[in-house]
Amino acid sequence: MDIIQAIILGIIQGLTEFLPISSTGHLRIIPALLGWGDPGAAFTAVIQFGTLVAVLLYFRTDIVTITSAVIRGIAAKDLFQNRDATLGWMIAAGTVPIVIVGLLLKSQIETTFRSLYVIGVSLIALALVLMAAEWYTKRRAARGERLVTLEELSWKEVMTVGLWQCVALIPGSSRSGTTITGGLFAGMDRATAARFSFLLSLPSVLAAGVLELVKERELLLSSDIGLVNLLTATVVSGVVGYASIAFLLNYLKNHSTYLFIIYRIVAGTALLLALNAGLLPHL
């Protein structure tokens, strides 16, 4: 890996981490198209620190408020003393499913699931599921049903999104895509689903990044990747990721996710056709 590749991979990570089109999938597809090697699950997990920092900065007020409320609740021995404290524990609880499933399927996530065939199918399949979620939301609105806001989230809705987040372990699915889909099925409006998606991503992305950094530190710092390249990709992903968050939240206030649905179907179909034509290696 050279510095140009690191910058390009950082841009890809930052652009696709928060848009519902799959960052992991694109970090496999684009290097394959350019004739590069697979940067690997460890590299992907570590450069997510950049997008993690982007979330921390963008939602810094919410994070400080929620964290302070949780700490005060623990000190007062009243864990759910207010809405902010409750939301903090909801985020923690919503993270448990992906931690359990991630540990159980860790071997497959790092090997089998990274097949370009799996990514192509995931891009299309989850696009269709997201389309169904959009249809469901539209039907609810047509019936005059009120959509749930962040302040009104219940434990049932949070755990629904937490379970949907597990699907994101399959490359091509997209963490934001699966959690936004789960949020829509749970009755949230699009902006709330996206906002909660980003907040819910914090614990799991941090845990995955730390785990891979510790486990694969020698590989990540080897001559093939290098510390400078790793840091470059991480910083670039953070800067681009911050802009992506702002774009998506503003976009979903007045638009559906159909733009991303169409992109996923086109990209997934093109990828499968290229694989069947022998233009790309399937591994």
N, C-alpha and C positions, 0 to 999 in steps of 0.2 A: 504494500500500500504506500502511495506517495501522498504528498500534501494536497494535491488537486483532488485525488480520490476522496481524501478525508473531508474536504470542504463540500464536495458533491454529496457524499453520504450524510453529512450534517444537514445540508439543505433538505434532502429527501426526508430525513427523520423529522425535522422541524415542521415541514409542510404537511406531512401525512400523519403525524402522531395524533393530532386533534381533529382533523377532517375525517369523516367516517369512511375512509378508503383503504386503511391498513398500512401502517408504517413498516411493520415487519415484512409484509408482502412486497412492498416496493423496494425495501432494502435487499430483497432476494432477486426481484425481477430486473431492476435497472442494472445492477452489476452484471447479471447474466447477459443482458442485451449488449452491454459494453465489453463483454469478454473478460470481465474481472472474476475473481474467485468470490465465493460466498464469504462475506465479512464475519459470519458466525453469530450464534445466539448470544454469546458472551459480549461481543462487541456491541450488538444491538441493545442489550440490556444496559450496558454501561453508558452509552451516549444518550440514553433516556434521562440521565441525570440533567442534561441540558434542558430538556423539555420539562423535567420536574421543577427546576429552578424557575422556568417561565411561568408555570402554574403558581408557584409560591409567590412570585412577584405580582402576578396579575390579580390573584385573590388574597393578597397579603392582609387586607383589612378583615375579610371574612375569617381567614385562618387564625389571626391573632385573637379575634373575638371568640371564636369557637374554642380554641386552645385554652384561653384564659378562663372561660366558663367551665370547661372540664376540670381544670386544676382547682378552681374555687369549689366546685361541687365535691371533688374528692376530699378537699380540706374540711368542708362542712359536713361530710358524710351524707351528702344528698346528691347522688350522681345525676339526677334528672331535675335539678332545681329550676332550670329555665329552658327555653327553647334552644338556645345556642349550645348548652351542655348536652341536651338530648341529641341534637344533630351531630355532635362530635362522636357520641357513642354509636349513633346510627351508622356513621361512616366506618367506624371500627368494625361493627358487626357485619356490614355489607362487604367488608374485605375478607372475612373469614372463608367464604366458599372458594374464592380463587386461590387462596393460600393452600387450602387442603387439596384441591384438584391439581394445582400446579406442582405440588410435591409428589403426588401420586403419578402424574404423567410427565415428570421432568425429562425422562429419557426420550420419550416420543417427541416432546416439544423441541428438543435439541437435535433430533435426527429425522425421523419419519415425517413429522408434520411440516418440515421445511421443504418438502418436495414441491416443485413448481406446479405439479398436477394438483396437489392439495390446495395450494394457494389459488389457482385458477378456479377450481370448483367453489372454494370458500367465497371468493369475490362475487361470484354469480349468486350462490345460494343465499348469502346474507343480504344481498341487494334485494332479492325477492321477499325475504322476511321483513326487511325494513320497509318495503313497499306495502306489505300487509299491515304493518304498524301505522303507516301514514293513512291508509284506508280506514283503519279502526279509529284513529284520531279524528278524521274527517266525519265519520259517522256519528261519533259522540258529539261533535260540535253541531252537526245538523239536527240532532235531537235536543239541542239546547243544554246538554250536560256541561257542567263547569269543570274545566281542567285543573288539575292540582298544581299549586305553586310550591316553591321551595319551603315556605313557612308552614305549609300544610301537610308535608310528607308524613306518612304513617310508617310503622315498622314493616308492615306487609309490603308496601311499595318499595321501601329501601331494600328489603331482602330479595324482592323480585329482580331489581336491578343488579344486586350483588350476584345472583345466580346467573343472570345473563352475561355478566362480566367474565365468567368462566369460559364462555365460548371464544373469547378473545385470545385464549391460549393457542388457538389454531391459527397459524399465520394466514393472512388474507381476510380474516374476519373483521379486524379493527376493534380496538378497545372502545374508542368513542362510538363506533358504529353499533356494537352490541349493547352497550349501556344506554345509548340514546334509544335504541329499539326497545329495550326493556322498559325504559322510562315512559315511552309512548304507550306501550301495552298496559303499563301500570296506571295510565290516566293522566300523566303529566303533560304540560304544554311543551313545545319544542325547546324553548329557551331554558326552561327549568330542567328538562332532561339533559341538555348539554351542560348546563352549569353544575348539576349534581354529578354528572359523568366526570368532569374535571376534578372536582373535590374528592370523589371516590377513588380516583386513580392515584392519589398521593401516596397512601401507605403501600400499595402493592408495587408501584413503580420503584419506590425507594428500597423496599425489601429485595426486589429482584436485582436491582442495580448493585446493592451492597453484596449480596450473595455471589453474584457472578464476578464482581471485582476481587473479592477475597479468593474465590475458588480458582479463577483463571488469571490471576495477576501476572504469572510468569509468561503465559501465552500472549496476553494483551500488551505486555511491554516488550515483546520479542522484536526482532528486526523486521518481521513481516508486517507488524502493525505499528509499534513504537509509541512511546509516551506522547510525543509532540502531535502525531496524527490523531491519537485518541482524544487528547485535550482539544485539538482544533475542531474535530467533528462534534464534540460535546458543546463547545461554545457556540458554534454556528447553529447547531440544532436549537439551542436556547433562544437565540436572537430571532430566528425565523419562527420558532414555536410561539413566542409571545405575540407576534403579529398574526399568526394563524388563529390563536384563541380569540383575539379581538375581532377578527373577520367573521369567524363562525358564529359567535354569540350575537353579533349585529345582524348577520345574514338570517339566522333562524327566527329573529323577531318578526320578520315579514315574509319569509319564504319557507317552503317545504324542503325536504331533503332529496327531492327527485333529481336534482342536478347530480348529486353524488351517486344515486341509484343507477342512473344511466351510465355514468362514468364506470362504475364497478362492473356492470354487465358488459360494456364494450371492452374494457381492459381484460376481464376474465375470459371472455370469448376469444379475443385476439391471442391471449397467452396460450390457451388450450390448442388453438389452431396452429400456432407456431411450434408447440411441442409435438403435435401429431405430424407436422410436416418435417420434423427433424431439425428445425432451425435453432432449437435450444436444447440443452441437456435437461432431462427431466428431474435430475437429482438436485 
